[in-house]
Amino acid sequence: MQQSDTYKSRKSKFLKDFGIYTIGVFGTRIITFLMIPLYTYFVENPSNYGVWDLCLQATIFLLPLSTLQMREAAFRFLYDEDENAQKTKIISFIFRTLISNLVIIALSVAALSLVWDFKYLWLTFLLLFSSSFHDVMCQVSRGLKRNDIYVSCNILNAFLVALLSVLFVALLKMDVEGIFWANIISRLCICVYLQFRLHILSRYVKISVNCREIGKEIIKYSLPLIPSSMCWLITTVSDRFFIRIFVSDEMNGIYAAAIRYTMILHSLALVFYQTWQETAIRQYNTPDKNQFFSKVFNFYFYGLGVLLIIYSYTLKFCYTWLVGPNYQDGANYLFIMGFVFLLGAMSSSFFDLGYQCAKDTKRAIPAIILVAIINVASNLAITPLLGVHGVIISNFISYLVLGIYRFIDTKRYFKISISANTFAMMLMLVLGTALYSFDVANMAHFIVFAILVIISICIAPKELKSMVINKLNKRN
């Protein structure tokens, strides 16, 4: 009885946190989702949109260097800390280091501008600068257990990006530069908002405080995350660069617009990651963690699989209305891109947390380096022959290898039992990927979609079916 009560309380807390993060993430994604038609209509040349996407991916790639991955350390160390004095040391060390890094990067960009005449070089730096402060301050708010403020920041940031995008891109016709400024200004505004609400810089950042001891622990935790994160980003963002090199700038823009729609899956994965990160840390030392972690894993995979089926076919039926006329070919890649993302999410959103729970982040490095090498090698071999499909196949191979590796390696932290429902869902997604690629009438795709939905209901986990039936019975 006690164990059952414990499970119910954990499930209740998990679902409550999941609901809080869902409001923030999906509120953000809905607004961002609505920006894709605006961008693809007013940035008429897919090549220009492709350049923006490459600059954005370069910024994401450099964030681990600019922050030294202390955005992750900010949450992990603050979450376990109750003393204000220790919080001051943690936050002071993080911001001192962040400012030093950004000064060095600014000097490097100034030197680079002397030999490389790239139109968006300084705008890319400003995007990196604003993103670095934004990400660190948001993770500090999570570490201070102010999830309400963290969620409001996500929604406010998306709203500001949308508002400024309409102003700069649609009204002032600033093209790609308008997208840059909308994102830069919105992130800086969020930093001001966080300072106003939590007084992070004025209350916790002290020049005179001695941070040496805690700084060593933070560096020990965060430095292994840098190569791991950058190799992971090589795997996730290199596809745009390979398409640009081996296919064309135009196709890169079409692909960039299509992959934006995987944000529907990314939203659920992000909500899960943020919720599971807190839950996994709390439950890591419980005696029944293997059973609890296994149950969460199987539910997560099933949920992502169902969402992939619904989102990919729904978008396929209405893609012509969602993007500009020059971006229509992207509809052909929606299902397989979503399937590839699902494989990546399982290793990054679930198994990767084993290293964080144990504060053993250095063990995450070998797998991601191996996968980055596999990804680059397979892209060089396949993409010149198969074009965009070569990039997608390379990503599929990379994430499959990473998932298998981490499933085995993280057994030292927890042991996951994969249910028959999860295997069935995996086979169904493989079948769905094959059927989705056929060039047939919409009616045929609708029949396939209906069949996949029916099968999904049949293979749903028993506990999920019971929960739904109980809810319906209570309402009746």
C-alpha positions as CSV (number, residue, x, y, z in Angstrom):
1,M,0.0,0.0,0.0
2,Q,2.8,2.4,0.9
3,Q,4.6,1.7,-2.4
4,S,1.3,2.3,-4.3
5,D,0.8,5.6,-2.5
6,T,4.4,6.6,-3.3
7,Y,3.8,5.8,-7.0
8,K,0.6,7.8,-7.1
9,S,2.2,10.8,-5.4
10,R,5.2,10.7,-7.9
11,K,2.8,10.4,-10.8
12,S,0.7,13.2,-9.5
13,K,3.8,15.5,-9.1
14,F,5.1,14.5,-12.5
15,L,1.7,15.3,-14.2
16,K,1.5,18.6,-12.3
17,D,5.0,19.7,-13.5
18,F,4.2,18.4,-16.9
19,G,1.1,20.5,-17.1
20,I,3.0,23.6,-16.0
21,Y,5.8,23.2,-18.6
22,T,3.2,22.3,-21.2
23,I,1.5,25.7,-20.8
24,G,4.8,27.4,-21.4
25,V,6.3,25.3,-24.2
26,F,3.1,24.8,-26.2
27,G,2.1,28.4,-25.8
28,T,5.5,29.3,-27.1
29,R,5.4,26.8,-30.0
30,I,2.0,27.8,-31.2
31,I,3.1,31.4,-31.6
32,T,6.4,30.3,-33.2
33,F,4.4,27.9,-35.4
34,L,2.4,30.8,-36.8
35,M,5.6,32.6,-37.7
36,I,6.6,30.0,-40.4
37,P,3.9,31.1,-42.9
38,L,4.9,34.8,-42.3
39,Y,8.6,34.1,-42.8
40,T,8.0,31.9,-45.9
41,Y,5.7,34.5,-47.5
42,F,7.7,37.6,-46.8
43,V,11.1,36.1,-47.3
44,E,10.3,34.9,-50.8
45,N,13.7,33.6,-51.7
46,P,14.3,30.2,-49.9
47,S,18.1,30.8,-50.2
48,N,17.8,33.9,-47.9
49,Y,15.8,31.9,-45.4
50,G,18.4,29.2,-45.6
51,V,21.1,31.7,-44.7
52,W,19.1,32.8,-41.6
53,D,18.7,29.1,-40.6
54,L,22.4,28.5,-41.0
55,C,23.2,31.5,-38.8
56,L,20.7,30.3,-36.2
57,Q,22.2,26.8,-36.2
58,A,25.7,28.3,-35.9
59,T,24.5,30.3,-32.8
60,I,23.0,27.1,-31.3
61,F,26.3,25.3,-32.0
62,L,28.4,28.0,-30.3
63,L,26.2,28.3,-27.2
64,P,28.0,25.5,-25.3
65,L,31.2,27.5,-25.8
66,S,29.9,30.9,-24.9
67,T,28.2,29.5,-21.7
68,L,30.6,26.7,-21.0
69,Q,27.4,24.7,-20.5
70,M,26.9,26.4,-17.2
71,R,23.3,27.0,-18.1
72,E,22.9,23.2,-17.4
73,A,25.0,23.5,-14.2
74,A,23.0,26.5,-13.1
75,F,19.8,24.4,-12.8
76,R,21.6,21.2,-11.5
77,F,23.5,22.9,-8.7
78,L,20.8,25.5,-7.6
79,Y,18.1,22.9,-7.6
80,D,19.7,21.0,-4.7
81,E,20.7,24.1,-2.8
82,D,18.7,25.9,0.0
83,E,21.2,28.3,1.5
84,N,21.3,31.8,0.0
85,A,25.0,32.2,0.6
86,Q,25.7,29.1,-1.6
87,K,23.3,30.3,-4.2
88,T,25.2,33.6,-4.4
89,K,28.5,31.7,-4.9
90,I,27.0,29.6,-7.7
91,I,25.4,32.4,-9.6
92,S,28.3,34.8,-9.1
93,F,30.7,32.3,-10.6
94,I,28.5,31.5,-13.5
95,F,28.0,35.1,-14.5
96,R,31.6,36.1,-14.1
97,T,32.6,33.3,-16.4
98,L,29.9,34.1,-18.9
99,I,30.9,37.7,-19.2
100,S,34.6,36.8,-19.7
101,N,33.7,34.3,-22.4
102,L,31.5,36.8,-24.3
103,V,34.2,39.4,-24.2
104,I,36.7,36.9,-25.7
105,I,34.2,35.9,-28.4
106,A,33.5,39.6,-29.2
107,L,37.2,40.2,-29.8
108,S,37.4,37.1,-31.9
109,V,34.5,38.3,-34.1
110,A,36.1,41.7,-34.5
111,A,39.3,40.1,-35.7
112,L,37.3,37.8,-38.0
113,S,35.5,40.7,-39.5
114,L,38.8,42.1,-40.8
115,V,39.3,39.1,-43.1
116,W,35.7,37.8,-43.7
117,D,33.2,40.2,-45.2
118,F,30.0,38.3,-44.1
119,K,26.9,40.5,-44.0
120,Y,25.3,38.9,-40.9
121,L,28.5,38.3,-38.9
122,W,27.8,40.9,-36.2
123,L,24.1,40.1,-36.1
124,T,25.0,36.5,-35.5
125,F,27.2,37.5,-32.6
126,L,24.4,39.7,-31.1
127,L,22.1,36.7,-31.4
128,L,24.7,34.6,-29.6
129,F,25.2,37.3,-26.9
130,S,21.5,37.7,-26.2
131,S,20.9,33.9,-26.3
132,S,23.7,33.2,-23.8
133,F,22.3,35.6,-21.2
134,H,18.7,34.5,-21.9
135,D,19.4,30.8,-21.5
136,V,21.5,31.1,-18.4
137,M,19.1,33.4,-16.6
138,C,16.1,31.2,-17.5
139,Q,17.9,28.1,-16.1
140,V,18.7,30.1,-13.0
141,S,15.0,30.8,-12.5
142,R,14.3,27.0,-12.8
143,G,17.1,26.3,-10.3
144,L,15.5,28.8,-7.9
145,K,12.3,26.7,-8.2
146,R,10.4,29.5,-9.9
147,N,8.9,27.5,-12.7
148,D,6.0,30.0,-12.9
149,I,8.4,32.7,-14.0
150,Y,10.3,30.4,-16.3
151,V,7.1,29.5,-18.1
152,S,6.0,33.1,-18.3
153,C,9.4,33.9,-19.9
154,N,8.9,31.3,-22.6
155,I,5.4,32.7,-23.5
156,L,6.5,36.3,-23.3
157,N,9.6,35.7,-25.5
158,A,7.5,34.0,-28.2
159,F,5.0,36.8,-28.1
160,L,7.7,39.4,-28.5
161,V,9.4,37.5,-31.4
162,A,6.0,37.3,-33.2
163,L,5.2,41.0,-32.6
164,L,8.6,42.2,-33.7
165,S,8.7,39.9,-36.7
166,V,5.4,41.4,-37.9
167,L,6.9,44.8,-37.5
168,F,10.3,44.2,-39.0
169,V,9.6,41.5,-41.6
170,A,6.0,42.2,-42.7
171,L,5.7,46.0,-42.3
172,L,9.2,47.3,-42.6
173,K,10.3,44.7,-45.2
174,M,13.6,44.1,-43.5
175,D,13.7,40.5,-44.8
176,V,16.2,38.2,-42.9
177,E,17.6,41.1,-40.9
178,G,14.2,41.6,-39.4
179,I,14.2,38.0,-38.2
180,F,17.6,38.6,-36.5
181,W,16.5,41.8,-34.7
182,A,13.2,40.3,-33.6
183,N,15.0,37.4,-31.9
184,I,17.8,39.5,-30.4
185,I,15.6,42.2,-28.9
186,S,13.1,39.7,-27.5
187,R,15.8,37.8,-25.7
188,L,17.3,41.0,-24.2
189,C,13.8,42.0,-23.0
190,I,13.4,38.7,-21.3
191,C,16.7,39.2,-19.4
192,V,15.4,42.6,-18.2
193,Y,12.1,40.9,-17.2
194,L,13.9,38.2,-15.2
195,Q,16.1,40.8,-13.5
196,F,12.9,42.8,-12.6
197,R,11.1,39.7,-11.2
198,L,14.0,37.8,-9.5
199,H,16.8,40.5,-9.1
200,I,19.3,37.8,-10.2
201,L,22.1,40.1,-11.0
202,S,21.7,42.6,-8.1
203,R,20.8,40.0,-5.4
204,Y,23.1,37.1,-6.2
205,V,26.0,38.3,-8.3
206,K,28.8,39.6,-6.0
207,I,32.2,40.6,-7.2
208,S,33.9,40.1,-3.8
209,V,32.5,36.6,-3.0
210,N,34.9,33.7,-3.0
211,C,33.6,31.1,-5.6
212,R,36.7,29.0,-5.9
213,E,35.5,25.8,-4.4
214,I,32.0,25.7,-5.9
215,G,33.6,26.9,-9.2
216,K,35.7,23.8,-9.3
217,E,32.7,21.6,-8.9
218,I,30.7,23.5,-11.5
219,I,33.6,23.3,-14.0
220,K,34.0,19.6,-13.3
221,Y,30.3,19.1,-14.1
222,S,29.9,21.5,-17.0
223,L,33.1,21.1,-19.0
224,P,32.4,17.5,-20.1
225,L,29.0,18.7,-21.4
226,I,30.7,21.0,-23.9
227,P,32.2,18.4,-26.3
228,S,29.2,16.2,-25.7
229,S,26.8,19.0,-26.6
230,M,28.8,20.2,-29.6
231,C,29.2,16.8,-31.0
232,W,25.4,16.3,-30.5
233,L,24.8,19.6,-32.3
234,I,27.1,18.5,-35.1
235,T,24.8,15.5,-35.5
236,T,21.6,17.6,-35.3
237,V,22.5,20.7,-37.3
238,S,25.1,19.5,-39.8
239,D,22.3,18.5,-42.2
240,R,21.7,22.1,-43.3
241,F,25.4,22.5,-44.1
242,F,25.5,19.3,-46.1
243,I,22.4,20.2,-48.1
244,R,23.9,23.6,-48.9
245,I,27.2,22.0,-50.1
246,F,25.8,19.0,-52.0
247,V,22.3,20.0,-53.0
248,S,21.5,23.8,-53.2
249,D,20.8,26.9,-51.1
250,E,17.2,26.8,-52.3
251,M,16.6,23.2,-51.1
252,N,18.3,24.2,-47.8
253,G,15.6,26.8,-47.3
254,I,12.8,24.3,-48.2
255,Y,14.3,21.8,-45.8
256,A,14.7,24.4,-43.0
257,A,11.0,25.4,-43.3
258,A,9.9,21.8,-43.2
259,I,12.0,20.8,-40.2
260,R,10.5,23.8,-38.3
261,Y,7.3,21.8,-38.2
262,T,9.0,19.1,-36.1
263,M,8.7,21.7,-33.3
264,I,5.4,20.0,-32.6
265,L,7.3,16.9,-31.6
266,H,10.1,19.0,-30.1
267,S,7.6,20.8,-27.9
268,L,6.5,17.5,-26.3
269,A,10.1,16.3,-26.0
270,L,11.1,19.6,-24.3
271,V,8.2,19.5,-21.9
272,F,9.0,16.0,-21.0
273,Y,12.7,16.7,-20.6
274,Q,12.2,19.6,-18.3
275,T,9.6,17.7,-16.2
276,W,11.6,14.5,-16.2
277,Q,14.8,16.3,-15.3
278,E,13.4,17.3,-12.0
279,T,11.6,14.0,-11.4
280,A,14.5,11.8,-12.3
281,I,16.9,13.8,-9.9
282,R,14.4,13.4,-7.1
283,Q,13.7,9.7,-7.7
284,Y,17.2,8.6,-8.6
285,N,17.9,7.1,-5.2
286,T,14.5,5.4,-4.6
287,P,14.5,1.6,-4.4
288,D,12.0,1.1,-7.2
289,K,13.5,3.5,-9.7
290,N,13.9,0.8,-12.4
291,Q,10.2,0.1,-12.5
292,F,9.3,3.8,-12.3
293,F,11.8,4.8,-15.0
294,S,10.7,1.9,-17.3
295,K,7.0,2.9,-17.0
296,V,7.8,6.5,-17.8
297,F,10.0,5.5,-20.8
298,N,7.4,3.3,-22.4
299,F,4.7,5.9,-21.9
300,Y,7.0,8.6,-23.4
301,F,7.8,6.6,-26.5
302,Y,4.2,5.7,-27.1
303,G,3.1,9.4,-26.7
304,L,5.7,10.6,-29.2
305,G,4.8,7.9,-31.7
306,V,1.1,8.8,-31.6
307,L,1.9,12.5,-31.9
308,L,4.2,11.8,-34.9
309,I,1.5,9.9,-36.8
310,I,-1.1,12.6,-36.2
311,Y,1.1,15.6,-36.9
312,S,2.8,14.3,-40.0
313,Y,-0.4,13.3,-41.8
314,T,-2.4,16.4,-40.7
315,L,0.4,18.7,-42.0
316,K,0.6,16.7,-45.3
317,F,-3.1,17.5,-46.0
318,C,-2.8,21.2,-45.3
319,Y,0.9,22.0,-46.1
320,T,0.0,24.0,-49.2
321,W,-1.7,26.5,-47.0
322,L,1.0,26.7,-44.4
323,V,4.0,27.8,-46.4
324,G,4.8,29.9,-49.4
325,P,4.5,28.5,-52.9
326,N,8.3,28.1,-53.2
327,Y,8.5,25.8,-50.1
328,Q,5.9,23.1,-51.0
329,D,8.3,20.2,-51.6
330,G,9.1,20.1,-47.9
331,A,5.9,18.1,-47.3
332,N,7.5,14.9,-48.6
333,Y,10.0,14.8,-45.7
334,L,7.7,15.4,-42.7
335,F,7.1,11.8,-41.4
336,I,10.7,10.6,-41.8
337,M,12.1,13.8,-40.2
338,G,9.7,13.3,-37.3
339,F,10.7,9.7,-36.9
340,V,14.4,10.6,-36.9
341,F,13.7,13.3,-34.3
342,L,11.9,10.8,-32.1
343,L,14.9,8.5,-32.0
344,G,17.1,11.5,-31.1
345,A,14.7,12.6,-28.4
346,M,14.7,9.2,-26.7
347,S,18.5,9.3,-26.1
348,S,18.8,13.0,-25.3
349,S,15.6,13.5,-23.3
350,F,15.6,10.3,-21.4
351,F,18.9,8.2,-21.3
352,D,21.1,11.3,-21.1
353,L,19.6,12.2,-17.7
354,G,21.3,9.2,-16.2
355,Y,24.6,11.0,-16.5
356,Q,23.1,14.2,-15.0
357,C,21.5,12.3,-12.1
358,A,24.8,10.7,-11.1
359,K,26.8,13.9,-11.9
360,D,28.9,11.7,-14.1
361,T,28.7,13.8,-17.3
362,K,32.1,12.8,-18.6
363,R,30.7,9.3,-19.5
364,A,28.4,10.9,-22.0
365,I,31.3,12.0,-24.2
366,P,32.5,8.8,-26.0
367,A,29.1,7.9,-27.4
368,I,28.4,11.3,-28.8
369,I,31.8,11.6,-30.4
370,L,31.3,8.2,-32.0
371,V,27.9,9.3,-33.3
372,A,29.2,12.6,-34.6
373,I,31.9,10.8,-36.6
374,I,29.3,8.3,-38.0
375,N,27.1,11.2,-38.9
376,V,29.7,13.2,-40.8
377,A,31.1,10.1,-42.6
378,S,27.7,8.8,-43.7
379,N,26.7,12.3,-44.9
380,L,29.8,12.6,-47.0
381,A,29.1,9.2,-48.5
382,I,25.4,9.3,-49.0
383,T,24.3,12.9,-49.4
384,P,26.0,13.4,-52.8
385,L,24.1,10.4,-54.1
386,L,20.7,10.8,-52.5
387,G,20.4,14.5,-51.7
388,V,18.1,15.4,-48.9
389,H,17.1,11.8,-48.3
390,G,20.8,11.0,-47.8
391,V,21.0,13.6,-45.0
392,I,17.9,12.1,-43.3
393,I,19.2,8.5,-43.6
394,S,22.5,9.6,-42.1
395,N,20.7,11.1,-39.1
396,F,18.6,8.0,-38.7
397,I,21.7,5.8,-38.5
398,S,23.3,8.2,-36.1
399,Y,20.4,8.4,-33.7
400,L,19.8,4.7,-33.8
401,V,23.4,4.0,-32.9
402,L,23.3,6.6,-30.1
403,G,20.1,5.2,-28.7
404,I,21.4,1.6,-28.6
405,Y,24.7,2.7,-27.0
406,R,23.1,4.8,-24.3
407,F,20.5,2.1,-23.6
408,I,23.3,-0.3,-22.8
409,D,25.7,2.3,-21.1
410,T,23.1,3.8,-18.7
411,K,22.3,0.4,-17.2
412,R,24.9,1.4,-14.6
413,Y,22.4,4.1,-13.4
414,F,19.0,2.5,-14.1
415,K,17.7,-0.5,-16.1
416,I,14.9,0.0,-18.5
417,S,12.4,-2.7,-19.5
418,I,11.0,-2.1,-22.9
419,S,7.4,-3.3,-23.2
420,A,5.8,-5.1,-26.1
421,N,3.7,-2.0,-26.8
422,T,6.9,0.0,-27.4
423,F,8.2,-2.6,-29.9
424,A,4.9,-2.6,-31.7
425,M,4.9,1.2,-31.9
426,M,8.5,1.1,-33.3
427,L,7.4,-1.4,-36.1
428,M,4.4,0.7,-36.9
429,L,6.4,3.8,-37.3
430,V,8.8,2.1,-39.7
431,L,5.7,1.0,-41.7
432,G,4.3,4.5,-41.6
433,T,7.5,6.0,-42.9
434,A,7.5,3.6,-45.9
435,L,3.8,4.3,-46.7
436,Y,4.1,8.0,-46.3
437,S,6.8,8.2,-49.0
438,F,4.5,6.9,-51.7
439,D,3.2,9.5,-54.2
440,V,-0.5,8.7,-54.1
441,A,-3.8,10.6,-53.8
442,N,-4.7,12.2,-50.5
443,M,-7.6,9.7,-50.0
444,A,-5.1,6.8,-50.0
445,H,-3.0,8.7,-47.4
446,F,-6.1,9.4,-45.3
447,I,-6.9,5.6,-45.3
448,V,-3.4,4.8,-44.2
449,F,-3.6,7.5,-41.5
450,A,-6.9,6.0,-40.2
451,I,-5.4,2.5,-40.0
452,L,-2.4,3.7,-38.1
453,V,-4.5,5.6,-35.6
454,I,-6.7,2.5,-35.0
455,I,-3.6,0.3,-34.5
456,S,-2.2,2.9,-32.1
457,I,-5.3,2.7,-30.0
458,C,-5.1,-1.1,-30.0
459,I,-1.5,-1.2,-28.8
460,A,-1.9,1.5,-26.2
461,P,-0.4,0.6,-22.7
462,K,-3.0,-1.1,-20.5
463,E,-2.6,1.5,-17.8
464,L,-3.3,4.3,-20.2
465,K,-6.4,2.5,-21.4
466,S,-7.5,2.1,-17.8
467,M,-7.0,5.7,-17.1
468,V,-9.1,6.8,-20.1
469,I,-11.9,4.3,-19.3
470,N,-12.0,5.5,-15.6
471,K,-12.2,9.1,-16.7
472,L,-15.0,8.4,-19.0
473,N,-16.8,6.3,-16.4
474,K,-16.5,9.2,-13.9
475,R,-18.0,11.7,-16.4
476,N,-20.8,9.4,-17.2
